[in-house]
Amino acid sequence: MLKLIIGDHNYSSWSLRPWLAAKQAGLPFEEISIHLRQATTKAEILKYSPTGKIPCLIDGETVVWESLSICEYLAEKAPTLWPSGSKARAEARSIASEMHSGFAALRQEMPLDVRASQPYLQQSMELKADMARIVSIWEDCRQRYGHEGHFLFGHFTNADAMYAPVVFRFLTYHVELPEASRKYVEALVALPAMQEWRQACIAEAG
């Protein structure tokens, strides 16, 4: 069975991405959770990950690290994690990679905190630009692929997994969205797997 090593549910946006992809693909896996920001965290992670960072996926003798790489590996087992058409698949990979490498202001100014609920009143120009770009991606995808389903490319794909932490961020910080993006957020957060992740965040506070 696959083993997925993740961090705290409430704070580890990178862990959520491959975890959600595996759940949505119906791929069974053993979840190994390591608390972050502890004196023993690095040593615990190094038992599994060569980089000392998480998430990390172990499949027998194969070790995969970095969220997007793990999602790609999962897609080899569950091809529906990417759109079927070559054009849509290229676009999905592009926006997934953009999420992986970009949006620094969003990460810094709107850290993932699923349990929290607080309006974000002071937004830097960089954060506003990040948010505008994300909404533009969502609106464009929903306009072109919305007839095929509720997600960015119709059915759930790795692109949705990559943007799932942003959905939680927008809910935490009460971000107002245009209709198509708002409905997308509602559809993604309604997934049983997303609700399971939210409940795990709440349980960590107990």
N, C-alpha and C positions, 0 to 999 in steps of 0.2 A: 504493500500500500504506500501511496505517496505520503511524505511527511512535509508539512508546511510550518516553518518556524516564523512566528510573528511576534510583534511587540504589543504593548498595551492597546486594547481596542480603542479607547477614548482618544488617544493621541497619535497613533501610528497610521497615518494616511497611506504610507507605502505598503503596509501590511494588508490593509483593506482591499487593495486592488486585486492581487492574485487570489486572495481568499474568496472574494465575490465571484471572480471568474470561474474558479473551481466549483463553487457552489452552484452557479447557474448552469454550468456544463454537466452537472450531475457526476462529477468525478470524486470518488471517495478519497478522503485523506485524513491523516492523523494531524491534529492541530497541537503544536507545541508552543506555548506562550511564555515569553520571557519579559519580566518587568524591566522597563527602561529606567535610566537615571539612578541606578543603584550601584553600589561599590563593586558588585559581582557581575554586573550586566555584560561587560565586554568579554570576560572569561567564559560566561555561559554561552554567549553567542558564538564564540570561537570554537566551541565544541562541534558546531554544525557548519558555520559559514567561514570561508577562507578570508573574507574581507572584514570580519568582525562587525558586520552590519546585517540588518534584517529588512525585509523578509528573505528567506532562503528556502528553496524547495529541494528535497532529497527524494530521488526515485532510484532505489537500489544503489548502484555505484555512481549514479549521475547526480551531480550537485549543480543547481542553477541558482544564481543570485541576481539581484536587480529586478524590480517589479515588472517592467515591461518584458524583460527576457523570460521571466517565469510565465507571463501571460502568453508569450509566443510558444513556449514549450507546451503549455496546456492546450494550445490550439492545434498542435500536432496530434494530440489525443482526441480532441473534440473540435473538428474543423469549423463547426458553426460559430465558434468564438470570433471568427472574422466573416464579413459579408461574402456571399458567394461570387458576385461579379467582380472582375478584375479592377474596374474603375472604382467601385465602391470600396473594395478591399484596400486599394492604394490610398484612398482618401481617409479611411478609418485608421490605417497605420500612420498616416501623416499627422492626424490630429492627436493620436495617442502619443506619438513621439514628441509633438509640441508640448503636450501636458507634462511629459516626463522631463523635458529639458528646460521648460520655461516657467513663466508666471512666478518669478521670484518674489515680487511684492505681495502677491496674494498669500504665499506661504509664510512670509515674515509677518505681515500685518493682520492676517486672519488665520492664525494657527488652528489646526483641527482640535475641537473640543466638543464632542457630540453631546455631552451632558449639559452644556451651557446653553443659555438663551439670553442674548444681549444685543441690542441694536448697536451697529457700528456707525458712529457719527462723524468721525474724522477720517477722511480717506485721502491719501496722497494721490498725486496725479498718476504715479506709476500704478497704484492699486486700481484706480478708475480705469486705466488703459487695459490692465489685465482682465478686469471684470467685463469690460466692453467687448474684448476679443472673445472671451468665453461665450458670452451671450450671442455674439455674431456666429460662432461655430454652431451652437445649439439651434439657433433660429434657421440657419441655412440648411442644416441636416434635416431638421423636422419639416421644413418646407419641401424638400426634395424626396425624402424617404418616409414621411409621416403616414402615407397611405399604406405602408407595408407593416406598420406596427407602432408601438408606443415609444420606441427608443431611437437613438440617433440614426441608426441605419435600418430601422424597422424592428427586427428582432434584437435581442440583447447580444452585444459583442464586447470584445476587449476594449473598444473605445468607451463604452459605458462604464466598464470597470475602472478605467483610468480617470474618468471624471466623477466617479461616485463620491470621493472625499470632498469635492467641490460642492456637490449637492448638500452634504451635511454642513459644510461651511456656510453656504448661503442660508440655510435654515437657522443655524446658530446665530448668525449676525443679521437676520431679518432683512435680507437683500430683496428689494422689489424687482420683479422680473416681468417681461412681456408675456403675453398669454401662452405662446407655444413653449417657451422655456419653463414657465410655471407648471404647465401640464407635464412636461418632461420630468421635472423635479418630483412632482406628485407620483408619477408612474414608477420612477426608480426607487423612491423611498418606500413605496408600498410593497416592494418585493419582499417575500418572507425572509430571504437571506439578509436584506438590509435591516429588517426588523429584528432579526436574530442578532446582528452586529450591535444594534442600538441597545438591546437588552443586555448584551455582554458588557457594554460600556457602563450601564447603570449598575450592574452587579459588581463591577470593579470598585465602585464607590462605597459598597457596603462593608 
